[in-house]
Amino acid sequence: MQTVTADHINMRYTAGKTITEALKDISFSVEKGELFGIIGPDGAGKTTLFRILTTLLLPDSGNATVEGLDIVKDFRRIRNRVGYMPGRFSLYQDLTVQENLEFFASIFNTSVQDSYSLIEDIYRQLEPYKKRKAGKLSGGMKQKLALCCALIHKPAVLFLDEPTTGVDAVSRKEFWEMLHRLKKEEITIVVSTAYMDEASLCDRVALMQKGVLLRVDTPQAIINSFGKPLWAVKADDMFHLLQVIKADARVESCFPFGQYHHVVLKGNENESMLRQITGKEPLTGIEIRTIAPGIEDCFIALIKE
């Protein structure tokens, strides 16, 4: 059963004489109980898409549904069935943790106790700080409080806009563990992130760049479609190495990735050709090895198509 659908969504912003196409012909669907990721860098259009799906913005054209309800005609009913956690912390910073929870519960005519079974795991982590003002919480705790407030009315669909941006690695891991526990409650989760490594934690992902969906599939299917050998290359002078590789016409792509540069060659070129390329200059400490592609490699390849 499709819980979220977007059908040819388009959105433009106008600033003076400049027109920005934030979304260009966006179409996809999310199945009930799925953990669906919208993956893309800043400026990809993720937040605009989320605001449309949560009835906060109207698209210029196209239509969308949430739980079978039209985002324009049925916006009031949709707002009672979805939870939305925006990218920027938007709770009341001068209220305590407990006061924020009780306030959002009152908006939906429910109580913290009524929703306790759903938010219990998260609430237990917040409980030692329940009398602390929200503005004094750490980044990770702020995100957990925001998630609790988004779940307080037991939504059928949960929209999370870049929930792990700016939090530490441990908090990121804990947050995704919480999402997988929520998924067992048959809540449909749509989450956006700029962290490519988080794509593997989703059932399916949509890769997005400059308002365009590049590919929608499972993370493994996207990786399996890469189709060319990928090389990890390093040298003592990494900047010079990058210049040498990029300057060669036999190179399809080369970009920095941690301690290595990831390189794809054109045609059927192999390691011996890559060694010829890197051997043209007096580079030292050359290391070349084949590696399996990741989502980020696939994303860059799709951008270049």
N, C-alpha and C positions, 0 to 999 in steps of 0.2 A: 504493500500500500504506500503510495506517495504522500508524504506529509508536507513537504515543501516543494513548490514548483516555481520556476522563473521562466517566462516565455518571451524571448526577444525584448528584454529590458534595455532601454536606452535612457541616458541621463546626461545633460549638458549643464555646465556652469558658465556664466558670462561675467567677466570682470573687465569693465571698460569695453575695449574693442577685441579683447581676447576671449575666444570660446574654447573651453576645455571639455572634451568628451570624456566624462568620468566613467561611463559604462557604454559599451558598444555591442548591442545585439546579444545580451547575456541570456543563455538558456541552459537550465540543468534541473534535475530533480533529486530529492532526498527521500530515501525510504524510511518508513516508521522504525524507530529504534536504532537508526544508524548514527554513527559518529562520523560526521562529514566535515572535512577540512577545506577551507578556502586559503590557499597558500600563495603568497606574493609579497613583494617588497612594499615599502612605503610609497603611496601614490598609485597603487595598483587599482584602487576603486573598492577595496574590501569594505571600508566603513560606509561608503555611500550605498552599497548593496545591502548591508545589514539594516541601515536606516529605512530603506524601502521595504524590506521584508518584515520589519517590525512596525510598519505603518507610520513612521515619523517623517518620511518624504514620499512625494508622489513622483513616479517616473515620467519622463517626457512621452514615452510610448512603451508598448508592451504591457503585459499583465503578470501577476503572480498570485499564488494561493498559499495559505498556511492552514493545515488541518482541513483542507477542502473549502476554506473561506477566502473570498476575494479581498485583497488588501485595501481596496477602495470602498467597496460596498459594505464590507463586514468588519471594518477596522476596530470597532468597539469590542466585538466578540473575539477578535484575534488577540487584542491586548489582555484579555482575561485568560488566554490559553498559552501565552508565551512568556518566557523569562528572558530578559535582555540585560546583559552586562556590557556596558560600553567600554571602549578602550581606556578612557580617562576615568579615574576614580571619581565618582559622582555622588557618593553618599554624604550625609551631613557630618562634616568633620568636627563640629562643636557638640555633637551628641555622642553618648557612649555607645559601645558595641551593642549592649542590650537595648538601648533606646532606639537605635537604628532598626534593629530587628522588629521590635514591637511596632514602630511607626509603619514600616512597610507591610507588616501583617495586617494592621488596621485598614490600610488602603484597600486590601482585597477581602475585607470582612472575615478574616481568619485570625489565628493566633499562632505563636511560636510553638505551643504545645501540640496543636493540631498537625503541624508539619514536622514535628520532631523526628519521626521515624525516617523521613527523607534526608534531613540535614544533620542527623545525629553525629555522624563521623566528623563532619566539619565543625559542628557546634562545640564538640568536646575539646577541639584544639583552640577555639576562641574563648571558651568559658573562663580560663584563668584571667582573661583580659576584659571581661564583660563590663567592668566599670570604667575602663579606660576610654578616653575620647578617641573617635575614629581617626582623627587627624594625627594622633600620636602613635599609631600602629606602624609596624614595619611594612615594607611593600608587599611581602608575601601574605601577611595577616590581613592587609587591606583587601587583597584579592579574594581571600577566603570569606571575609565578611560580605563583600559584594556578591559572591556566589551564593551565600546563604540567603541574602535578600532577594536575589533573582529566583530562588527556589521556594520562597516562603509560601507561595500559593499553589504549589504542586503543578507547575506548567507541563503541558504535553510536549512542547518544543522549547529548547534552551538555545539562545543565541549568545555567543561569547566572542566579543570583538577584541582580538589580541590580548587575551587574559594574562599571558605570561611575560609580556614585554616589560623589561626593567626590573624583573625580580631575579633573585639568585638561582643558581642551578639546582640546589636542593628543593627550593620552593616550587620551581618549575616541575620537577619530578613528582613531588607530592600532589601538585594540582592535577596533573594528568592521571595519576592514580585515582584521584577523586572522581574524575570524569568517567573513567572506566567502571567505577562502582555505580555511578549514576546510570550508566548505560544499561546495567543489569535491571534497573527499575523500569526499563522500557521507555525512557525519556529519549526523544530524538534530540541530538546535540549537533549544532552547526557552529563550528569554531574557526576563527580566522587567525593566522599567524604569519609573521615574516621569517620565522625560524624554520628553515627547510628540514632540519632533522626531526621536527615534530610531525612531519607528514607521515612517517612510518607508524605513528601511533593512531592514525585514523583508519576507518574501514575503507573509505574512498576519499579522494581529494580532487579539487579543481585548482589547477595551476593558473594564476592570473597575473597579467602584466598590462599596465596602461589601459585598464578598462576592458580588456579582452580576455576571454577564457581560452587558454592555450590547449588544455587537455583535461578531461575528466575521466578518472579511472582509479583502480586500486593502486596503491603505491608500488606494489611488486610488478604489476602489469606495465606501469610507466617505466620502471627500471629495465624490465625485459625488452622494451621497445628501443632501447638506446642504439643497438645495432652496429656499433663500431668499436674497435679496440681503444681503450683509454690508458694513457700513460701518466705516471707520476714522475716528475723530473725535479731534481734539485742540484744546486752547485753552491760553492762558497759565496759567490756574488750573485744573489738571486735576482736583483734588478737588471743586471747586465744579461743574465740568462733569459729573462722575460723578453728583453728587447731583441736578442738574437733569434729566439724562436718565433716571435710574432712577425719578424721581418721576412721570414722565409715563405715563399709562395706555396710550398707544399704543406703548410700548416693550415688546418681548418679553424682551430680555436686553441687558445692558450690563456688560462687565467690563474691567478694565485689562489691557493687553497691550503691554508695552514703553512706547514713547513715545505710544501711542494708546489709546483705548478702542474695543473692538469692539462694534458695536451691531447688533441685529436688531430690525426693527419688526414689529408685528402686521399681519396681513392683507396688503393690497396697497399699503401706505404707501411713499412714495418719498423721494428726497432733499429735495424741497421741504418735506415734512412734518418731516423731521429738522432742517432749517434753522429752521423755525418753533419747534420745541422748544428748540433751542439759543439762539434769539433772544429767548426770554422773559426772560432775565436779562442784566445788563450784562457779558457775557463778551467778552474780546478775544482776538485771534489765532486765531479759529475756522478750522479746516481740516477738510473733509469729503471723503472719497473712497471709492469702491467698491474692494473687495479680494476676492481669492479666499480661500475658507476653508481652514484647515489642520486637522490632526487634533485639535488642542486645541479649536478652535471646534466641531467635530463632537462631541467628548466632552462639552462643556458643554451642547450642545443635547440630547444623549441623556439627561443627568442630569435635565433639566427636563421630559422627557416623562412 
